[in-house]
Amino acid sequence: MWKSIDEMNSCLVLCSRCPRLVEFRQKVAQEKRNSYINQEYWGKPVPGFGDDNAELLIIGLAPGAHGSNRTGRMFTGDHSGKFLYSILYEAGFSNKPDSENRYDGLRLKKCYITAAVRCVPPGNKPTKEELENCSHFLDAEIGFLEKIKVVVALGKIAFDAFIQHLKRQETRIPKPQPRFQHGTIMKFDNGKTLIPSYHPSRQNTQTGKLTRNMFLDIFLMAKRLLNERHL
């Protein structure tokens, strides 16, 4: 098995286990959006990004078609990323409030970002099989990030992916099994705390389902929980 996150990511970017996702990510990268027509798209599985000594882990759904699938970095170059990184900056988890490309100098502080699925899925809806195919990357990544204490799951798919990870690690899951609910705090026997949040998609933020203050509260909550660990 892999000896480091870097070694894992070298394999991840070459992954072609899901034919539907391979076809779609390449199609998007070839056809492009008009506003990015002169840019070269990443068009491959997208690795996680952040501080190897992270105490906060953020799990998203999957790369955006013209965001991460274009730039090659999680939550970079689209509406969701702009919303997320501005909040992370205000909460003290990043050095700048915006994200344009993977060379823009953005650095995360005690924070790491990954996703349940590493290739952009049609309609942002990965299949159960595609989630399972990607799960060994998530398991290995969390294993390498030994200092993770708090996990923020962005959306129900990310929430379910982390619960399934806990089950694979034979962590005891309370009964009845926890359900996705924005802003709740769920603590597990392995020392990790899970906070579900609505995903910062354009649909959620423009309809008011997820406001900026609601999202900021999630990360201030995470920061408070981490600070309590250090008391």
Buried (B, 14 or more C-beta within 10 A) or exposed (E): EBEEBEEBBEEBBEBEBBEBBBEBBBEBBEEBEEEEEEBEBBBBBBBBBBBEEBBBBBBBBBBBBBBBBBBBBBBBBBBBBBBBBBBBBBBEBBEEEEBBBBEEEBEBBBBBBBBBBBBBBBEBEBBEEBBBBBBBBBEBBBBBBEEBBBBBBBBBBBBBBBBBBBEEEEBEBEEEEBEBEBEEEBEBEEEBBBBBBBBBBEEBBEEEEBEEEBBBBBBBBBBEBBEEEEE
